[in-house]
Amino acid sequence: MEAFNKFTGIVGPVDRVNVDTDAIIPKQFLKRIERTGFGQFLFYEWRFDTEGNVNPEFELNKPRYSGASVLISRANFGCGSSREHAPWSILDYGFRCVIAPSFADIFYNNCFKNGILPIKLSEEQVEELFQRTAQHEGYKLSVDLESKSIADEFGLRLSFDLDEHRRQFLLQGLDDIGLTLQHEELITAYEQRKFA
């Protein structure tokens, strides 16, 4: 998993509450077993009409949000079923960070396991980000996991809280398997003693 430290990216808005995992990655696209290739289906039923044509009204389809890597949304992002495909599709589309006032617990946990930083900010702070995103074409945020802060080029600087264990997971680029493999020598020594 790629380590997460600092990066700057264009902000892409999805101005909706209760964005569930079926909206993030509809069930008909869950047939793949790889973690890659799901980005093309992200928000599929919003990004495309019933004939498969691009929906120009959907926020992320607008040219000003092309290449966005910071996603902002409203409360209860990632609710619904517990599919890990949701963070897979977000990451594969190009988002490294999701900012919202609140997240569904399972989705929130799955983000860390897949190299995505979910940031919780207050409703007021998220609203300010939506306003700034609307005002400035190509609006960018700089995300610094070391200092647990985000900033823009117009003087905004916000801090966020994050459990230290999860922060270290992202800083070191570790998932559960990577964490276990840090102790590979001890595991091997135990197995040799136990099963020799």
Buried (B, 14 or more C-beta within 10 A) or exposed (E): BEEBEEBBBBBBBBBBEBBBBBBBBBEEBBEEEEBEEBBEBBBBBBBBEEEEEEBEEBBBBEEBBEEBBBBBBBBBBBBBBEBBBBBBBBBBBBBBBBBBBBBBEBBBBBBBBBBBBBBBBEEEBBBBBBEBBEEBEEBBBBBBBEEBBBBBEEEBEBEBEBEEEBBEBBEBEBBEEEEEEEEEEEEEEEEEEEEE
